[in-house]
Amino acid sequence: MELEKNSMQPNLIPGSNRSTITILGNTDVKIQWHHRDFITVSPIHKENFGIQGLAKYEVKLLKAKSFQDKTIITLSTNVP
């Protein structure tokens, strides 16, 4: 995995096609991205809930093709 100047922007490459996102605190989040046929984001660990929570997600490259995408993590809202 290569990192851009901002370490919050991993550059996945065929030789290193996985990365991990760790969320501390409120883990009730919604994760969105556009190119679902190129990458997946899957939960791999979760403990506790609320402000004491910890969650880990695996970001995995599915195809060795050049593309750009953003993973957007937002707090969920429980609005009916």
N, C-alpha and C positions, 0 to 999 in steps of 0.2 A: 504494500500500500504506500503510495506517495501522499505527502501532505502538501497542501497549498500553503501560501504564506500565513493564512489564518488556519490554525490547527482544527477549527470547527468544520473544515471543508476537506474531507478525505477524497483522494483520487484513487478509485479502485481500478486495478489493472489485472490482466489475466494471471500474472504470476502471484498476485496477492488479491484475491477476489472477495475477501470478507472483512468486515469491520464490526465493531460493537458500539452501540450507543447505551450509555448508562444514565438513568434518570434518578436523582435523589430528591426526596420530598414528596410532593403530591404526584403520585404515579397514575392517577386517573386521567390519561391523556389520549388524544386522538392523533394517529400518525397518518400522513397523507403523502403520496408521491404520484407522479404521472406515468412513468414508463414501467408499468407492472409486468411487462413481458421481458424487461431487461434486468430488473432487480426485485428482490423480495425483502421485506422487513418483518421479522418474526420474533415474538417474545421467547426468550430462553430462560429467564429467571425473574421471579417476582416474590417479594416478601413484604409483609405489612402493607398498610394502606394509609391514606391521608398524608399528613406532613412528615411522618416517619417512614415513608415507603422507600423501596429500592426496586428498580426494574431495569432489566438488561434486554436489549433487542439486538438481534444479529441482522446486519445488512449484508446481503449476498448478491454478487454479480452473477447473472444467469447466462449472459451472452457476451462473447468477446467482440464487441462492436463499440465504436466510439459514439458517445452520446452525453448529454448533460441533463441533469435533473436535480431537483431540490427535495429534501425530505423535510416536511413541515410538521412540527410537533406542537399541538395546541392543547390547552386544558379543556377537558370535556365539560359540557354544560348539561345539566339534567333538566332541561326545559321540555315539558310534554308537547 
